[in-house]
Amino acid sequence: MNNLVRETVIVGSGCSGLTAALYAARANLKPLVIEGHEVGGQLSLTTLVENFPGWPEGIQGPDLIANMKAQAARFGAEFKTGHIVKADLTNRPFTLDLGKEKIQTRTLIIASGASARWLGLPSEQALIGHGVSSCATCDGFFFRDKEITVIGGGDSAMEEALFLTRFASKVTLIHRRDVFRASKIMLDRARANDKIHFLPDTIVEHVYEPEKHEVTGLKLRDCKLDKVYDFPTSAMFLGIGHEPNAKWVNGQLDTDADGYLITNNYVFTKIPGVFASGDVQDRRYRQAITAAGTGCMAAIEVERFLEAEGH
Ligand code: NAP
């Protein structure tokens, strides 16, 4: 184990973690950011971000993240690739186990975000990367002039479907109900696009054909008619929401039924010195600007906590 005890470690490199890093670095706390599985978080998988204040024409998600990282680095934030395998939050300093290395820290900011949700079908899992994807911006390019499907009825599904019309000849949006969670503006945009076809009240039961290592179609169930039929398609994109990345905390902090960390006063967890920010603790807003906002709050609370302890 490295003998150095850090003032603060930030777990997660999305816009919440990077904002926390910026504030902690400017407070001279020399924060260490553990970048995690999805470096840059969800924004790094997005295209144009039009609702982050200060960018009147919008900004590409990966560019926004790169700017935030450069800004935090300029004030002394350090970055480490890898993810936490195990954490001991029962003793102070806290110990974070990265597998080949352990890190000790007086305070911790958990900004490990949320990851795309899957249907959980064995055939779906077998075809991830072979026509099944949760990232339209990463994989849409491979389906130029093909007929493809998007699953979900929220803003993510609408956004993916709209984005995929740039490549695909036809996008079928499959949703398990006929009521959509998507905001009116996104739903209207999708409905107005000639390339997007809606298939409501429908669930996916199987993805063909894992044995060929490619997607050739879906077995669908029409829930209203209770009828099963085959539907040809070249790809299935998931847009069915996200799971909080808090399993590594392993029950040491309270979560809600879906695994989101429970915080008080925005960023306080039940363990003094451990704060949580961004999508790992926010199932209500889940916006880049709110994740950045709670990242800022967490860093300010870290500074106050350390000061109160005389560090
Ligand atoms: P969401 O609003 O929770 O929607 C998830 C959708 O997936 C729902 O339609 C849900 O169906 C469906 N779903 C969930 N599990 C499923 C399963 N196992 N099988 C089939 N369908 C399933 O998630 P989201 O679309 O990712 O949006 C999350 C938040 O981010 C929202 O606040 C959204 O406004 C925001 N967001 C905004 C933008 C934008 O403004 N550009 C873009 C993306 C996301 P049910 O409705 O039946 O539950």
Boltz pocket constraint, residues with backbone or C-beta under 6 A from the ligand:
constraints:
  - pocket:
      binder: B
      contacts: [[A, 117], [A, 118], [A, 119], [A, 151], [A, 152], [A, 153], [A, 154], [A, 155], [A, 156], [A, 157], [A, 159], [A, 175], [A, 176], [A, 177], [A, 179], [A, 180], [A, 181], [A, 182], [A, 183], [A, 239], [A, 240], [A, 241], [A, 242], [A, 284], [A, 285], [A, 286]]
      max_distance: 6.0
